[in-house]
Amino acid sequence: MGREEDERRVRRELHRMKRRKQERIRQLLTLGLLCISALIVAAAVLVLAINLIRREPVDPKTVSVPDNVTISLLTPNPYSRPQTPLEEVKGIVVHYVANPCTTAKENRNYFEQLKNQTGEDTTSVSSHFVIGLEGEIVQCVPMYEVAYASNNRNSDTISIECCHPDESGKFYDSTYQSLVGLCAYLCSEFDLNPEDVIRHYDVTGKICPKYFVDHPEEWETFHEDVKKAIRALD
């Protein structure tokens, strides 16, 4: 009986050793699969990052304005249309005209008359687009040229001035909807994100556009509306 009991113990021990070995193999296989999966994910992220880094910028000369835009370009001059090339667009800057009840045409004409300045006390200002009280959009400067609107971001942004009825700077809904649509269109054409649409305030700290600076929650709502409008274009 002692010999048989010893043999049974040996067989049990061998069986336990075999199960432990199989369990270790399963663990190693599971770990290997997890490592492979992690490598695949890392490789995919790396490829995406490389593609984003290597993404060719959109040439502004290849982008046309929407059909609802009236083209009324400024006369080339040093103060509002210097004809400096804008070779890449990395963002869109929203402004307000800070002159209640003026129209898009009147603001465009203000930029135009700057060409007549003389002497040392001169002003340089303009914008690519002006959106009026009724939602009309006027283009003042080609998208492949620099406009004098956003200080150190003039060299890589499209600027949009918006008209407003009073000192609060709040836009009429007609102006707001045109702004949303224009920003969505430009984001789509220049391969930008809604977060690439910024306020003049975000560049220099200037209270512009006033209503969106005074009410940051409305600026967040505006971003959401731009996102929806971009999806509608896809």
KADA-V688918 format. One record per residue. N is the residue number from 1. RES is the residue in three letters. SS is DSSP state (H for helix, E for strand, - for the rest). PHI is phi in radians with two decimals (999 if undefined). NEAR is the number of other C-alpha atoms within 12 Angstrom. Layout:
n = {N,N}
res = {RES,RES}
ss = {SS,SS}
phi = {PHI,PHI}
near = {NEAR,NEAR}
This chain:
n = {1,2,3,4,5,6,7,8,9,10,11,12,13,14,15,16,17,18,19,20,21,22,23,24,25,26,27,28,29,30,31,32,33,34,35,36,37,38,39,40,41,42,43,44,45,46,47,48,49,50,51,52,53,54,55,56,57,58,59,60,61,62,63,64,65,66,67,68,69,70,71,72,73,74,75,76,77,78,79,80,81,82,83,84,85,86,87,88,89,90,91,92,93,94,95,96,97,98,99,100,101,102,103,104,105,106,107,108,109,110,111,112,113,114,115,116,117,118,119,120,121,122,123,124,125,126,127,128,129,130,131,132,133,134,135,136,137,138,139,140,141,142,143,144,145,146,147,148,149,150,151,152,153,154,155,156,157,158,159,160,161,162,163,164,165,166,167,168,169,170,171,172,173,174,175,176,177,178,179,180,181,182,183,184,185,186,187,188,189,190,191,192,193,194,195,196,197,198,199,200,201,202,203,204,205,206,207,208,209,210,211,212,213,214,215,216,217,218,219,220,221,222,223,224,225,226,227,228,229,230,231,232,233,234}
res = {MET,GLY,ARG,GLU,GLU,ASP,GLU,ARG,ARG,VAL,ARG,ARG,GLU,LEU,HIS,ARG,MET,LYS,ARG,ARG,LYS,GLN,GLU,ARG,ILE,ARG,GLN,LEU,LEU,THR,LEU,GLY,LEU,LEU,CYS,ILE,SER,ALA,LEU,ILE,VAL,ALA,ALA,ALA,VAL,LEU,VAL,LEU,ALA,ILE,ASN,LEU,ILE,ARG,ARG,GLU,PRO,VAL,ASP,PRO,LYS,THR,VAL,SER,VAL,PRO,ASP,ASN,VAL,THR,ILE,SER,LEU,LEU,THR,PRO,ASN,PRO,TYR,SER,ARG,PRO,GLN,THR,PRO,LEU,GLU,GLU,VAL,LYS,GLY,ILE,VAL,VAL,HIS,TYR,VAL,ALA,ASN,PRO,CYS,THR,THR,ALA,LYS,GLU,ASN,ARG,ASN,TYR,PHE,GLU,GLN,LEU,LYS,ASN,GLN,THR,GLY,GLU,ASP,THR,THR,SER,VAL,SER,SER,HIS,PHE,VAL,ILE,GLY,LEU,GLU,GLY,GLU,ILE,VAL,GLN,CYS,VAL,PRO,MET,TYR,GLU,VAL,ALA,TYR,ALA,SER,ASN,ASN,ARG,ASN,SER,ASP,THR,ILE,SER,ILE,GLU,CYS,CYS,HIS,PRO,ASP,GLU,SER,GLY,LYS,PHE,TYR,ASP,SER,THR,TYR,GLN,SER,LEU,VAL,GLY,LEU,CYS,ALA,TYR,LEU,CYS,SER,GLU,PHE,ASP,LEU,ASN,PRO,GLU,ASP,VAL,ILE,ARG,HIS,TYR,ASP,VAL,THR,GLY,LYS,ILE,CYS,PRO,LYS,TYR,PHE,VAL,ASP,HIS,PRO,GLU,GLU,TRP,GLU,THR,PHE,HIS,GLU,ASP,VAL,LYS,LYS,ALA,ILE,ARG,ALA,LEU,ASP}
ss = {-,H,H,H,H,H,H,H,H,H,H,H,H,H,H,H,H,H,H,H,H,H,H,H,H,H,H,H,H,H,H,H,H,H,H,H,H,H,H,H,H,H,H,H,H,H,H,H,H,H,H,H,H,H,-,-,-,-,-,H,H,H,-,-,-,-,-,-,E,E,E,-,-,-,-,-,E,-,-,-,E,-,-,-,E,-,-,-,-,-,E,E,E,E,E,E,-,-,-,-,-,-,-,H,H,H,H,H,H,H,H,H,H,H,H,H,-,-,-,-,-,-,-,-,-,-,-,-,E,E,E,-,-,-,-,-,E,E,E,-,-,-,-,-,E,-,-,-,-,-,H,H,H,H,H,H,E,E,E,E,E,E,-,-,-,-,-,-,-,-,-,-,H,H,H,H,H,H,H,H,H,H,H,H,H,H,H,H,H,H,-,-,-,H,H,H,E,E,E,H,H,H,H,H,-,-,-,-,-,H,H,H,H,H,-,H,H,H,H,H,H,H,H,H,H,H,H,H,H,H,H,H,H,-}
phi = {999,-1.11,-1.19,-1.12,-1.11,-1.08,-1.14,-1.12,-1.09,-1.10,-1.12,-1.09,-1.14,-1.10,-1.13,-1.10,-1.09,-1.13,-1.16,-1.09,-1.12,-1.12,-1.14,-1.11,-1.12,-1.09,-1.10,-1.13,-1.12,-1.09,-1.08,-1.09,-1.13,-1.11,-1.13,-1.10,-1.08,-1.10,-1.14,-1.11,-1.11,-1.08,-1.12,-1.12,-1.11,-1.12,-1.09,-1.09,-1.10,-1.11,-1.12,-1.18,-1.16,-1.51,-1.00,-1.25,-1.14,-1.34,-1.27,-0.97,-1.18,-1.58,-1.77,-1.68,-1.41,-1.08,-1.13,-1.51,-1.70,-1.57,-1.57,-2.45,-1.20,-1.23,-1.17,-0.95,-2.85,-1.22,-1.77,-2.43,-2.51,-1.33,1.11,-1.27,-1.10,-1.86,-1.51,-2.60,-1.90,-1.91,-3.00,-2.24,-1.97,-1.71,-2.27,-2.15,-1.31,1.04,-2.49,-0.91,1.26,-1.37,-1.68,-1.05,-1.12,-1.12,-1.22,-1.09,-1.19,-1.11,-1.04,-1.11,-1.24,-1.12,-1.14,-1.56,-1.14,-2.37,1.44,-1.61,-1.55,-2.04,-2.12,-2.10,-2.77,-3.01,-2.72,-1.17,-2.33,-2.22,-1.84,-1.51,-1.12,-1.69,1.58,-1.20,-2.09,-2.04,-1.63,-1.84,-2.30,-1.04,-1.24,-1.75,-2.17,-1.28,-1.94,-1.59,-2.44,-2.21,0.95,-1.27,-1.80,-1.04,-1.35,-2.51,-2.38,-1.72,-1.86,-2.29,-1.64,-2.15,-1.40,-2.63,-1.49,-2.61,-1.20,-1.16,1.41,-1.25,-1.46,-1.08,-1.05,-1.08,-1.17,-1.05,-1.13,-1.15,-1.12,-1.01,-1.12,-1.16,-1.11,-1.09,-1.08,-1.17,-1.06,-1.14,-1.25,-1.74,1.02,-1.90,-1.72,-0.96,-1.19,-1.41,-1.56,-2.20,-1.62,-0.95,-0.96,-1.26,-1.61,-2.16,1.51,-1.18,-1.31,-2.73,-1.24,-0.93,-1.11,-1.32,-1.37,-1.23,-2.27,-1.04,-1.14,-1.24,-1.16,-1.14,-1.08,-1.04,-1.02,-1.11,-1.16,-1.14,-1.02,-1.08,-1.18,-1.13,-1.05,-1.17,-1.39,-1.21}
near = {7,8,9,10,11,12,13,14,14,14,14,14,14,14,14,14,14,14,14,14,14,14,14,14,14,14,14,14,14,14,14,14,14,14,14,14,14,14,14,14,14,14,14,14,14,14,15,14,13,13,13,14,11,10,14,15,23,23,21,26,19,16,21,20,29,22,14,18,26,23,24,25,29,34,24,24,25,26,30,37,34,28,26,22,22,31,25,28,37,31,37,46,45,45,43,47,43,26,26,24,25,26,29,38,31,23,39,38,26,28,40,30,25,27,24,19,18,12,8,7,9,15,22,27,34,45,49,48,50,48,46,39,36,26,31,32,40,39,38,44,40,35,41,32,34,39,45,39,42,37,25,16,28,35,27,32,42,48,48,48,54,53,46,35,25,19,18,24,30,32,36,25,21,22,30,37,25,35,43,36,35,44,46,36,34,39,36,30,29,36,28,29,27,35,24,28,41,37,40,37,27,28,25,19,15,21,24,33,39,34,33,31,26,18,18,20,13,19,29,19,17,32,30,21,26,34,27,22,26,26,17,14,17,12}
